[in-house]
């Protein structure tokens, strides 16, 4: 084979029309990602792009909107306990999952019901 996949460039999740501020409040305000400007040609569609280092999450407007309840990004988190506490204080309950031995992880729903997995950085 003369080709191979080297990385994931970004993960795309859906969001409802007009909910950009709720996305910013959650992804930037709580998760700590940085809001990135979208290219002008794509900005007209709505939605938001976020980044933290090499991790990018794009939220695109979908109408009608249906949240991703099974498919999800899994994010490694330094300061896992602090993030879990911040999510719970902000009203986002986490669901601890211990099905993988030795892996500290949980799931949380974004403001739109999209499932996100959080994994403690070893």
C-alpha positions as CSV (number, residue, x, y, z in Angstrom):
1,X,0.0,0.0,0.0
2,X,1.4,3.4,-0.9
3,X,-0.9,5.5,1.4
4,X,-2.0,5.6,5.0
5,X,-4.1,7.7,7.3
6,X,-1.9,9.8,9.6
7,X,-4.4,11.7,11.9
8,X,-8.0,12.9,12.3
9,X,-8.2,16.5,11.1
10,X,-11.4,17.3,12.9
11,X,-14.7,15.8,14.2
12,X,-18.0,17.3,12.9
13,X,-21.0,17.4,15.2
14,X,-24.4,18.8,14.4
15,X,-26.2,21.7,16.1
16,X,-29.6,23.4,15.7
17,X,-30.1,26.6,13.7
18,X,-29.2,29.7,15.6
19,X,-27.5,28.0,18.6
20,X,-24.0,29.3,18.1
21,X,-23.8,31.1,21.4
22,X,-24.9,28.0,23.3
23,X,-22.1,26.2,21.5
24,X,-19.5,28.8,22.5
25,X,-20.7,28.8,26.1
26,X,-20.2,25.0,26.3
27,X,-17.2,24.3,24.0
28,X,-15.2,27.4,24.8
29,X,-16.7,28.4,28.2
30,X,-16.7,25.0,29.9
31,X,-14.5,22.6,27.8
32,X,-11.9,25.4,27.3
33,X,-11.5,25.0,23.5
34,X,-10.7,28.1,21.5
35,X,-13.3,29.5,19.1
36,X,-11.7,29.6,15.6
37,X,-12.9,31.8,12.8
38,X,-14.5,29.8,9.9
39,X,-13.6,30.7,6.4
40,X,-16.0,33.4,5.0
41,X,-17.5,31.0,2.5
42,X,-18.3,28.5,5.2
43,X,-19.3,31.1,7.9
44,X,-22.5,31.8,5.9
45,X,-23.8,28.4,6.8
46,X,-23.7,29.0,10.6
47,X,-22.1,26.8,13.1
48,X,-18.8,27.1,15.0
49,X,-15.2,25.7,14.9
50,X,-13.2,25.0,18.1
51,X,-9.6,24.0,18.7
52,X,-7.3,22.9,21.5
53,X,-3.8,22.1,20.2
54,X,-4.3,19.4,17.5
55,X,-7.9,18.7,18.5
56,X,-10.6,20.3,16.3
57,X,-14.4,20.1,16.8
58,X,-16.6,21.6,14.1
59,X,-20.3,22.2,14.8
60,X,-22.4,22.5,11.7
61,X,-26.0,23.6,11.5
62,X,-28.5,20.8,10.7
63,X,-32.2,21.4,10.0
64,X,-34.0,19.4,11.1
65,X,-31.5,18.7,13.9
66,X,-31.0,15.3,15.5
67,X,-28.3,14.9,18.2
68,X,-25.7,12.1,18.0
69,X,-26.6,9.8,20.9
70,X,-24.2,6.9,20.0
71,X,-21.6,8.3,17.6
72,X,-19.3,10.6,19.5
73,X,-15.8,12.2,19.8
74,X,-13.6,10.9,22.6
75,X,-11.4,13.6,24.1
76,X,-8.3,13.0,26.3
77,X,-8.4,15.4,29.2
78,X,-5.6,16.7,31.4
79,X,-7.2,17.9,34.6
80,X,-10.0,15.4,34.2
81,X,-11.4,15.8,37.7
82,X,-11.5,19.6,37.5
83,X,-13.4,19.4,34.2
84,X,-15.9,16.9,35.6
85,X,-16.5,19.3,38.5
86,X,-16.9,22.3,36.2
87,X,-19.4,20.4,34.0
88,X,-21.5,19.4,37.0
89,X,-21.5,22.9,38.4
90,X,-22.6,24.2,35.0
91,X,-25.5,21.7,35.0
92,X,-24.1,19.1,32.7
93,X,-24.3,15.7,34.5
94,X,-21.6,13.2,33.6
95,X,-22.1,9.5,33.3
96,X,-19.1,7.6,34.6
97,X,-18.2,4.5,32.6
98,X,-15.9,1.8,34.0
99,X,-16.4,-0.8,31.3
100,X,-12.7,-0.6,30.1
101,X,-10.4,-1.7,33.0
102,X,-7.8,0.9,33.9
103,X,-9.4,3.7,31.9
104,X,-11.0,6.6,33.8
105,X,-13.7,8.0,31.5
106,X,-17.2,9.3,31.4
107,X,-19.8,10.7,28.9
108,X,-21.6,14.0,28.9
109,X,-24.1,15.5,26.5
110,X,-23.4,18.9,24.9
111,X,-26.2,21.5,25.1
112,X,-27.8,19.9,22.0
113,X,-27.7,16.3,23.2
114,X,-24.6,15.2,21.3
115,X,-22.7,12.5,23.3
116,X,-19.1,13.4,24.2
117,X,-16.6,11.0,25.8
118,X,-14.0,12.3,28.2
119,X,-11.0,10.2,29.0
120,X,-8.5,11.1,31.7
121,X,-5.0,11.7,30.3
122,X,-2.7,9.1,31.8
